[in-house]
């Protein structure tokens, strides 16, 4: 191979090899999908052993035939998101059509930095952004961008908020010597909000974290006093971050009174709807996001509730022009002078320069399956959480943390005689570990009101009542075995 | 379809539909690849017309049969990176095996936030990071992460540098009231460096931009005076950013004397090797990155010179522990207390929380084709730039901006009688626009020493001498037609 580099390169790009390998991979994946229920959700292996497995494969050298072996090991060593008993984190089993759209995306490798490098893909992103903004009813002036995940989305939106703050031009003047800026946010906000604040140089005091009510929702009446208190501490609040919904317990903040407050105080309202903005699609659950249309910015991950492979996050602005104002810079090798003069060159809007066609998968989904499929999925998932909650409430040995609003359910196993809180925490952790290593069923954990709870996000379209019952039984069996 | 949501969802995940659609897509792409040379590089359409094309397709409603129509339109509306006459930006035609790895990645949708959600993928990322660090000879203690692009990579590395700065703990204390921090960087640095500084709240003065020598390289002897001058202006410099290579003209800064300077002054050395770190793979060109092994951090995009679809960027730290120190936060629903206690949970290291298996495509490439293929590709691409430079120097109607060090070549068409600099700038712009709209050949532009130049990155494995000659002829023809 080393003897003729040009021939080796040509062979690596050979269309017929691609065709044969592509067909074989499609068959492998289709067979895998067809046989998913017979597999464990997770074939547990300690991190070091897993690491060795792939280090040695690479060290052994591969060659043409090794791709299939890699694919098999990647399938075996994966958590099976398509499994009915995947009840874990907010990561969705991707729709097959969306996965195939990713092959098209990767093959074309368009870069959304500039229109020339991605003509169709730029148009596709525009269509997807318009659809997202429309679903949230953000109005005719709305616009936005797609970016690589909710954390980057929150950072992008909060940078826009800082840019919009007129008291001090941090983008140009820097923050040393300026006011001590801060955000108001729920104590339940995702860690990426505090991470964004720290990245921006706001420090630990850059997020004023507000305790929620008994349902963990932001209390509108607490905002005024919090703002005054922040001011007394020398902080200048420029934005409020609301959850729709929160990560740990899946709770929606009351957006309408929060929007009223922000309007009255001149604050930017950012809604972290990474997970739960999708409720906007469901006639049954739309009321949960009432008021989201008044947000200045919203983050919405399509890889959570919209059945898309990660990462594809919408950052949506009610005043669309904000999308082009967050970053403003010159780069003669790439861009013209301003976002306004070239709205089709999307790297004005995104932290990314080169950026793949993130929107293609969602566009393909909407085109082939229609919005109704996504709406039905959201409704079914949220319904299922209520079904699980009812089951837990009917079970004296389980305790529901709070009635689910979204499809996230937190609960504890509470065996008779175990009342000490520390011991209860440890008990949940042991149960979860037992299930993890057994691999028949996957769920996660989170602290709610300071105590450790078991946690599930019901976003698997194939989870049925029998699987929910099996979850409780598996936990009871694990508890009995401890 | 709307009548039975569960049946619609089941149908959308049907393995046999996936199989049929997958085979059809693979055939479409293989045929496209086989026929690539007969297509235009770019079938130019104005942004608005393109936008309408995809808005109307979606509005018309699609259904099962629409995926193929979408794929056809996406292919037609794409810039053809696999075309021998794609001579534009630093975005590579992806290897077919890497594109297929993306299908596997998307289908499995593993999240690298935590090991449990991505056991094999986490091991694969570790192998890829180890390979990258090894190629750069960063030593046994090196470690790192993969992230969504070079801009995010530069931000991540510079956050690590700020964290390592011991004079003021910006992460916890915030920057208001702290010193006015700044970076030293080449005036040729990519815009993402200044963007990162502004995101971090350093403002426009957060980057002290140094003019290069006549070859646009950082002058080591200028660093001491620049540091003193920054200090006089009240700035506290905490890091130096070097290019390997620069974006516009593809120039390598002299890393060894820069490393000496940083060691003497206690500064963090960050090397932006997004494009040119790949020279480390080539025996012929390795000397260009001599000293890179002394960097505190390096950013290296596999989607530039390693034939990978975007985005996959390595952020590599000579002191591997730095990888886990950049961000430090708690999130009970996800993470344990510290990166050191759980090195396998990668969201301690990355700005992303959910993150796809970015490393799988590069792992597959190394496994199937071997490192030698990538090394040969780099050598051939860099060789080709010298070939083009020779051709330009032999042509009195062309002017080379500077002898290429990498595979980026900047030059001007200089017709007899056109001497005015403004007129020459406008002439280059007109030529480029003519080529763009004709679509037979794609190249870009950049300012070098303030003047507009034509610019090409020769990273197309199928570009040959005849294509380079065609480039000059096409420019001459366009000039004659103006």
Interface residues (C-beta under 8 A of the other chain):
Chain A: X1 X2 X5 X6 X8 X9 X10 X12 X13 X14 X15 X16 X17 X18 X19 X21 X22 X23 X25 X26 X27 X29 X30 X31 X33 X34 X42 X44 X45 X47 X50 X51 X52 X53 X54 X55 X57 X58 X61 X62 X63 X64 X66 X67 X70 X71 X73 X74 X75 X76 X77 X78 X79 X81 X82 X88 X89 X90 X91 X92 X93 X94 X95 X96 X97 X98 X99 X100 X101 X102 X103 X104 X105 X106 X107 X108 X109 X110 X111 X113 X114 X115 X116 X117 X118 X119 X120 X121 X122 X123 X124 X126 X127 X130 X131 X148 X149 X150 X151 X152 X155 X159 X170 X171 X172 X173 X174 X175 X176 X177 X178 X179 X180 X181 X190 X191 X192 X194 X195 X198 X199 X200 X201 X202 X203 X204 X205 X206 X247 X248 X301 X303 X307 X309 X310 X311 X327 X329 X330 X331 X332 X333 X334 X343 X344 X351 X352 X353 X354 X355 X356 X357 X360 X361 X363 X364 X366 X367 X368 X369 X370 X372 X373 X376 X377 X379 X380 X436 X442 X444 X445 X446 X447 X452 X455 X461 X462
Chain B: X1 X2 X5 X6 X8 X9 X10 X12 X13 X14 X15 X16 X17 X18 X19 X21 X22 X23 X25 X26 X27 X29 X30 X31 X33 X34 X42 X44 X45 X47 X50 X51 X53 X54 X55 X57 X58 X61 X62 X63 X64 X66 X67 X70 X71 X73 X74 X75 X76 X77 X78 X79 X81 X82 X88 X89 X90 X91 X92 X93 X94 X95 X96 X97 X98 X99 X100 X102 X103 X104 X105 X106 X107 X108 X109 X110 X111 X113 X114 X115 X116 X117 X118 X119 X120 X121 X122 X123 X124 X126 X127 X130 X131 X148 X149 X150 X151 X152 X155 X159 X170 X171 X172 X173 X174 X175 X176 X177 X178 X179 X180 X181 X190 X191 X192 X194 X195 X198 X199 X200 X201 X202 X203 X204 X205 X206 X247 X248 X301 X303 X309 X310 X311 X327 X329 X330 X331 X332 X333 X334 X343 X344 X351 X352 X353 X354 X355 X356 X357 X360 X361 X363 X364 X366 X367 X368 X369 X370 X372 X373 X376 X377 X379 X380 X436 X442 X444 X445 X446 X447 X452 X455 X461 X462
